[in-house]
């Protein structure tokens, strides 16, 4: 891929995934305008300042607020492409769905699009969606070969209580698609990652994947895990899908960014805490579904979610991301091994 002459905007650049997007764009020779919440937060921006030092003159940081109209105008000036990664995610259900999830996801996307409408140089929006915008429950795939989710699928759930994060991300994608269809200057490409793991460029402990690692190696699931499957992807590969979607002129539509479908028990068996000098408190079995259903409210899940997803197979069709964008997915054993090593090295697991 050749770099674009115009700078590329990346939102939420201090975050786990977006940091890797910025890093890979810089490695491709691109100029990057990166937005962050607070330019004065030295600790959260240390890794971005390090990237700027390694790529002099090619990374500029801007302050922006998802919920503030016009907040992206300055950062977007002169850009031909925007990669909108910024969006909240919580391991546990948020106390304020509207304020913590829906508004930042949907209204934040609309505010970014408002800036696009005021930026005549902008030609493409790459939006970080999610695999959960493509399906509602795994059981809905029961009649399909391989129980596979495809890029033409859509989550048609209209109840935000069922899966608040999926509802918010679906609403954001729909809003972006409607705005794109109403004009002809810029196009929309969406990236749909699964559960993202892999080493972080920062030492922050707040990414969801770190929280999940902490729970696994800390013994939170020692008694067992639900028979639940996730689409797993390395953060560096998810970033590569975004970069390909931004730099390849013929990129279009939706791209699923998933390396493999794995059960929680398979993930546990991949982890080797002893390599990081930690005791092995990992789960060894899957819990009966009736028990998971009974305890669902205590575990932050609804019983409807358990009925629709626990014990059901699911797969993901990632062929277009490989054939059109040239992405080669890492083996999850490498992803989890390097993630665990980085988290241990940075003291995140002890915390």
C-alpha positions as CSV (number, residue, x, y, z in Angstrom):
1,X,0.0,0.0,0.0
2,X,1.2,3.5,-0.7
3,X,0.6,6.3,1.8
4,X,-1.9,9.1,1.0
5,X,-0.5,12.6,0.5
6,X,-3.3,14.1,2.6
7,X,-3.3,13.4,6.4
8,X,-5.5,10.7,7.8
9,X,-7.7,11.5,10.8
10,X,-7.9,8.8,13.6
11,X,-10.3,9.4,16.5
12,X,-9.8,8.0,20.0
13,X,-6.1,7.7,19.2
14,X,-5.0,7.0,22.7
15,X,-7.1,3.9,22.9
16,X,-6.0,0.3,22.6
17,X,-7.0,-0.4,19.0
18,X,-6.6,3.2,17.7
19,X,-3.0,3.4,18.9
20,X,-2.1,0.5,16.7
21,X,-4.0,2.0,13.8
22,X,-1.9,5.2,14.2
23,X,1.3,3.2,14.5
24,X,0.7,1.2,11.4
25,X,-0.3,4.3,9.4
26,X,3.0,5.9,10.4
27,X,4.9,2.8,9.4
28,X,3.2,3.1,6.0
29,X,4.6,6.6,5.6
30,X,1.2,8.4,6.2
31,X,0.7,11.7,8.0
32,X,-1.8,11.3,10.9
33,X,-4.1,13.8,12.7
34,X,-5.0,12.0,15.9
35,X,-7.7,13.1,18.3
36,X,-7.6,12.5,22.1
37,X,-9.9,13.6,24.9
38,X,-7.3,15.6,26.9
39,X,-4.0,16.9,25.5
40,X,-2.8,17.5,29.1
41,X,-3.0,13.8,30.1
42,X,0.7,13.0,29.8
43,X,0.3,9.4,31.2
44,X,-2.4,8.4,28.7
45,X,-0.5,10.0,25.8
46,X,3.0,8.8,26.5
47,X,3.0,6.1,23.8
48,X,1.6,8.6,21.2
49,X,4.4,11.1,22.0
50,X,6.9,8.2,21.6
51,X,5.4,7.4,18.2
52,X,5.6,11.1,17.2
53,X,9.3,11.1,18.2
54,X,10.0,8.1,16.0
55,X,8.2,9.7,13.1
56,X,9.1,13.4,13.2
57,X,6.5,15.7,11.7
58,X,4.0,13.1,10.7
59,X,1.8,12.8,13.8
60,X,-0.2,15.7,15.2
61,X,-2.4,15.4,18.2
62,X,-5.7,17.3,18.6
63,X,-8.2,17.5,21.4
64,X,-11.8,16.5,20.6
65,X,-15.0,15.5,22.4
66,X,-17.3,13.0,20.9
67,X,-20.4,14.8,22.2
68,X,-19.3,18.3,21.2
69,X,-20.6,19.3,17.7
70,X,-17.7,20.8,15.6
71,X,-15.1,19.2,17.9
72,X,-13.4,17.4,15.0
73,X,-13.4,20.3,12.5
74,X,-9.9,21.5,13.2
75,X,-8.3,18.0,13.3
76,X,-10.1,17.1,10.0
77,X,-8.8,20.1,8.0
78,X,-7.1,18.9,4.9
79,X,-7.7,15.2,5.5
80,X,-8.9,12.8,2.8
81,X,-9.8,9.9,5.1
82,X,-11.2,9.6,8.6
83,X,-10.9,6.5,10.7
84,X,-13.5,6.7,13.5
85,X,-12.4,4.3,16.2
86,X,-13.5,6.2,19.3
87,X,-16.4,4.5,21.1
88,X,-16.9,3.3,24.6
89,X,-17.0,-0.4,25.6
90,X,-17.6,-1.9,29.1
91,X,-16.9,-5.4,30.3
92,X,-19.9,-5.0,32.7
93,X,-23.2,-3.4,31.8
94,X,-23.0,0.4,32.3
95,X,-25.2,2.1,34.8
96,X,-26.2,4.8,32.3
97,X,-26.9,3.2,28.9
98,X,-27.9,6.4,27.2
99,X,-25.1,8.6,28.5
100,X,-22.3,6.1,28.6
101,X,-23.0,4.0,25.5
102,X,-25.6,5.1,23.1
103,X,-24.9,8.9,22.9
104,X,-21.1,8.5,22.5
105,X,-21.6,5.8,19.9
106,X,-24.4,7.2,17.8
107,X,-24.2,10.9,18.5
108,X,-20.4,10.8,18.4
109,X,-20.6,9.3,15.0
110,X,-23.1,11.9,13.8
111,X,-20.9,14.7,15.2
112,X,-17.9,13.4,13.3
113,X,-20.1,13.2,10.1
114,X,-21.1,16.8,10.7
115,X,-17.4,17.7,10.5
116,X,-17.1,15.6,7.4
117,X,-19.9,17.7,5.8
118,X,-17.8,20.8,6.6
119,X,-14.6,19.3,5.2
120,X,-14.6,19.3,1.4
121,X,-11.3,17.3,1.1
122,X,-12.8,14.3,3.0
123,X,-13.5,11.3,0.7
124,X,-13.7,8.3,2.9
125,X,-15.0,7.4,6.4
126,X,-13.7,4.1,7.9
127,X,-15.9,3.3,10.8
128,X,-15.1,0.8,13.6
129,X,-18.3,-1.2,14.0
130,X,-18.3,-4.7,15.5
131,X,-19.3,-8.3,14.7
132,X,-22.3,-7.7,17.1
133,X,-23.8,-5.3,14.5
134,X,-24.1,-8.3,12.2
135,X,-26.2,-10.7,14.4
136,X,-28.4,-10.7,17.4
137,X,-27.9,-14.1,19.1
138,X,-25.8,-17.1,18.1
139,X,-28.9,-19.3,18.2
140,X,-30.3,-17.3,15.2
141,X,-27.5,-18.9,13.1
142,X,-28.6,-22.5,13.9
143,X,-29.8,-23.2,10.4
144,X,-26.7,-22.1,8.6
145,X,-23.7,-24.1,7.5
146,X,-21.0,-23.5,10.0
147,X,-23.3,-21.2,12.0
148,X,-21.5,-18.5,10.2
149,X,-21.9,-14.7,10.4
150,X,-21.5,-12.9,7.0
151,X,-20.9,-9.3,6.1
152,X,-24.4,-8.9,4.6
153,X,-26.0,-9.8,7.9
154,X,-27.6,-7.3,10.2
155,X,-28.5,-7.2,13.9
156,X,-32.2,-6.4,13.9
157,X,-32.7,-6.3,17.7
158,X,-34.7,-3.3,18.8
159,X,-34.4,-3.9,22.6
160,X,-31.4,-2.0,24.1
161,X,-31.7,-4.1,27.3
162,X,-30.9,-7.3,25.5
163,X,-27.3,-6.3,24.6
164,X,-26.7,-2.6,25.2
165,X,-23.3,-2.5,23.5
166,X,-24.6,-4.3,20.4
167,X,-27.6,-2.0,20.2
168,X,-25.4,1.2,20.5
169,X,-22.9,0.0,17.9
170,X,-25.7,-1.0,15.5
171,X,-27.4,2.4,15.9
172,X,-24.1,4.1,15.2
173,X,-23.5,2.1,12.0
174,X,-27.0,2.7,10.8
175,X,-26.6,6.4,11.4
176,X,-23.4,6.5,9.4
177,X,-24.9,4.5,6.5
178,X,-27.9,6.7,6.2
179,X,-25.7,9.8,6.2
180,X,-23.5,8.3,3.5
181,X,-26.4,7.3,1.3
182,X,-27.7,10.9,1.4
183,X,-24.7,12.3,-0.4
184,X,-22.1,11.3,-3.0
185,X,-18.8,13.0,-2.0
186,X,-17.5,10.5,0.6
187,X,-17.9,6.7,0.9
188,X,-18.2,4.5,3.9
189,X,-16.2,1.4,4.8
190,X,-17.0,-0.4,8.1
191,X,-14.7,-2.8,10.0
192,X,-16.3,-5.4,12.3
193,X,-13.8,-6.8,14.8
194,X,-14.6,-9.5,17.2
195,X,-13.1,-9.6,20.8
196,X,-9.8,-7.9,20.5
197,X,-6.7,-9.2,22.3
198,X,-2.9,-8.8,21.9
199,X,-0.2,-6.5,23.3
200,X,-0.9,-2.9,24.0
201,X,1.2,0.1,23.0
202,X,0.4,1.8,26.3
203,X,0.6,0.7,29.9
204,X,-3.1,1.5,30.6
205,X,-5.1,-1.0,32.6
206,X,-8.5,0.1,31.4
207,X,-8.9,-1.7,28.0
208,X,-11.6,-4.3,28.2
209,X,-9.2,-7.1,27.0
210,X,-6.9,-6.4,30.0
211,X,-9.9,-6.6,32.3
212,X,-10.8,-10.0,30.8
213,X,-7.2,-11.2,31.1
214,X,-7.1,-10.1,34.8
215,X,-10.3,-12.0,35.5
216,X,-8.9,-15.2,33.9
217,X,-5.5,-15.3,35.5
218,X,-6.8,-13.9,38.8
219,X,-9.1,-16.9,39.3
220,X,-12.5,-15.1,38.8
221,X,-13.5,-18.1,36.5
222,X,-11.7,-20.8,38.4
223,X,-14.9,-22.7,39.1
224,X,-15.7,-22.8,35.4
225,X,-16.8,-20.7,32.4
226,X,-20.0,-20.6,30.3
227,X,-20.1,-22.6,27.0
228,X,-19.8,-19.3,25.2
229,X,-17.9,-18.7,21.9
230,X,-16.2,-15.4,20.8
231,X,-14.8,-14.3,17.6
232,X,-11.2,-13.5,18.5
233,X,-8.7,-11.2,16.7
234,X,-5.3,-9.8,17.4
235,X,-5.3,-6.0,17.9
236,X,-2.5,-5.6,15.4
237,X,-4.6,-7.5,12.8
238,X,-7.7,-5.5,13.5
239,X,-5.7,-2.4,13.0
240,X,-4.3,-3.8,9.7
241,X,-7.9,-4.2,8.5
242,X,-8.6,-0.5,9.3
243,X,-5.4,0.6,7.5
244,X,-6.2,-1.5,4.5
245,X,-9.7,-0.1,4.4
246,X,-8.3,3.5,4.5
247,X,-5.4,3.1,2.0
248,X,-6.8,0.8,-0.6
249,X,-8.9,2.8,-3.1
250,X,-11.0,-0.3,-4.0
251,X,-11.9,-1.1,-0.4
252,X,-15.7,-1.1,0.0
253,X,-18.5,-2.2,2.2
254,X,-18.0,-4.2,5.4
255,X,-15.0,-6.3,6.5
256,X,-15.2,-8.9,9.3
257,X,-12.0,-8.8,11.4
258,X,-11.9,-12.1,13.2
259,X,-9.1,-14.7,13.3
260,X,-11.0,-17.6,14.8
261,X,-14.1,-18.5,16.8
262,X,-13.1,-19.8,20.2
263,X,-14.9,-20.9,23.4
264,X,-14.0,-19.3,26.7
265,X,-12.5,-22.7,27.8
266,X,-10.3,-22.8,24.6
267,X,-9.1,-19.3,25.5
268,X,-8.2,-20.4,29.0
269,X,-6.3,-23.4,27.7
270,X,-4.3,-21.0,25.5
271,X,-3.2,-18.9,28.4
272,X,0.1,-19.8,30.2
273,X,0.2,-17.6,33.4
274,X,3.2,-19.6,34.6
275,X,5.3,-18.1,31.8
276,X,4.7,-14.7,33.4
277,X,5.5,-16.0,36.9
278,X,1.9,-16.2,37.9
279,X,0.0,-19.1,39.6
280,X,-2.4,-21.1,37.4
281,X,-5.9,-20.2,38.5
282,X,-7.5,-20.8,35.1
283,X,-10.8,-22.6,34.6
284,X,-10.7,-26.3,33.7
285,X,-14.4,-26.9,32.8
286,X,-17.5,-25.4,31.3
287,X,-20.5,-24.7,33.6
288,X,-23.9,-26.3,33.0
289,X,-26.0,-23.9,31.0
290,X,-28.9,-24.0,33.6
291,X,-26.5,-22.8,36.2
292,X,-25.2,-19.9,34.1
293,X,-28.9,-19.0,33.3
294,X,-29.7,-19.0,37.0
295,X,-26.7,-16.9,38.0
296,X,-26.8,-14.6,34.9
297,X,-27.9,-11.4,36.7
298,X,-25.1,-11.8,39.2
299,X,-22.6,-12.1,36.3
300,X,-23.8,-9.0,34.4
301,X,-25.7,-11.0,31.8
302,X,-29.4,-11.1,31.1
303,X,-31.1,-14.5,31.0
304,X,-32.2,-13.8,27.5
305,X,-28.6,-13.4,26.4
306,X,-27.7,-16.7,28.1
307,X,-30.6,-18.4,26.2
308,X,-29.6,-17.0,22.9
309,X,-25.8,-17.4,23.1
310,X,-24.6,-19.9,25.7
311,X,-24.2,-23.4,24.2
312,X,-24.6,-22.2,20.6
313,X,-22.0,-22.4,17.9
314,X,-20.9,-19.4,15.9
315,X,-18.4,-18.7,13.1
316,X,-17.3,-15.7,11.1
317,X,-16.5,-15.3,7.4
318,X,-13.3,-13.2,7.2
319,X,-12.4,-14.0,3.6
320,X,-12.8,-10.5,2.2
321,X,-10.5,-9.0,4.7
322,X,-7.8,-11.5,3.6
323,X,-8.4,-11.5,-0.2
324,X,-9.1,-7.8,-0.7
325,X,-7.0,-6.2,2.1
326,X,-4.2,-8.7,2.3
327,X,-4.6,-9.3,6.1
328,X,-3.0,-12.5,7.5
329,X,-4.4,-13.3,10.9
330,X,-2.1,-14.3,13.7
331,X,-2.7,-17.6,15.6
332,X,-4.5,-16.8,18.8
333,X,-1.8,-18.7,20.8
334,X,0.6,-16.0,19.7
335,X,-1.9,-13.2,20.4
336,X,-2.7,-14.4,24.0
337,X,0.9,-15.3,24.8
338,X,2.2,-11.9,23.8
339,X,-0.7,-10.1,25.4
340,X,-0.1,-11.9,28.7
341,X,3.6,-11.2,28.6
342,X,3.1,-7.4,27.9
343,X,0.4,-7.1,30.6
344,X,2.7,-8.9,33.2
345,X,5.7,-6.9,32.1
346,X,3.8,-3.6,32.6
347,X,2.5,-4.7,36.0
348,X,-1.2,-4.7,34.8
349,X,-2.0,-8.2,36.1
350,X,-0.6,-7.5,39.6
351,X,-2.8,-4.4,39.7
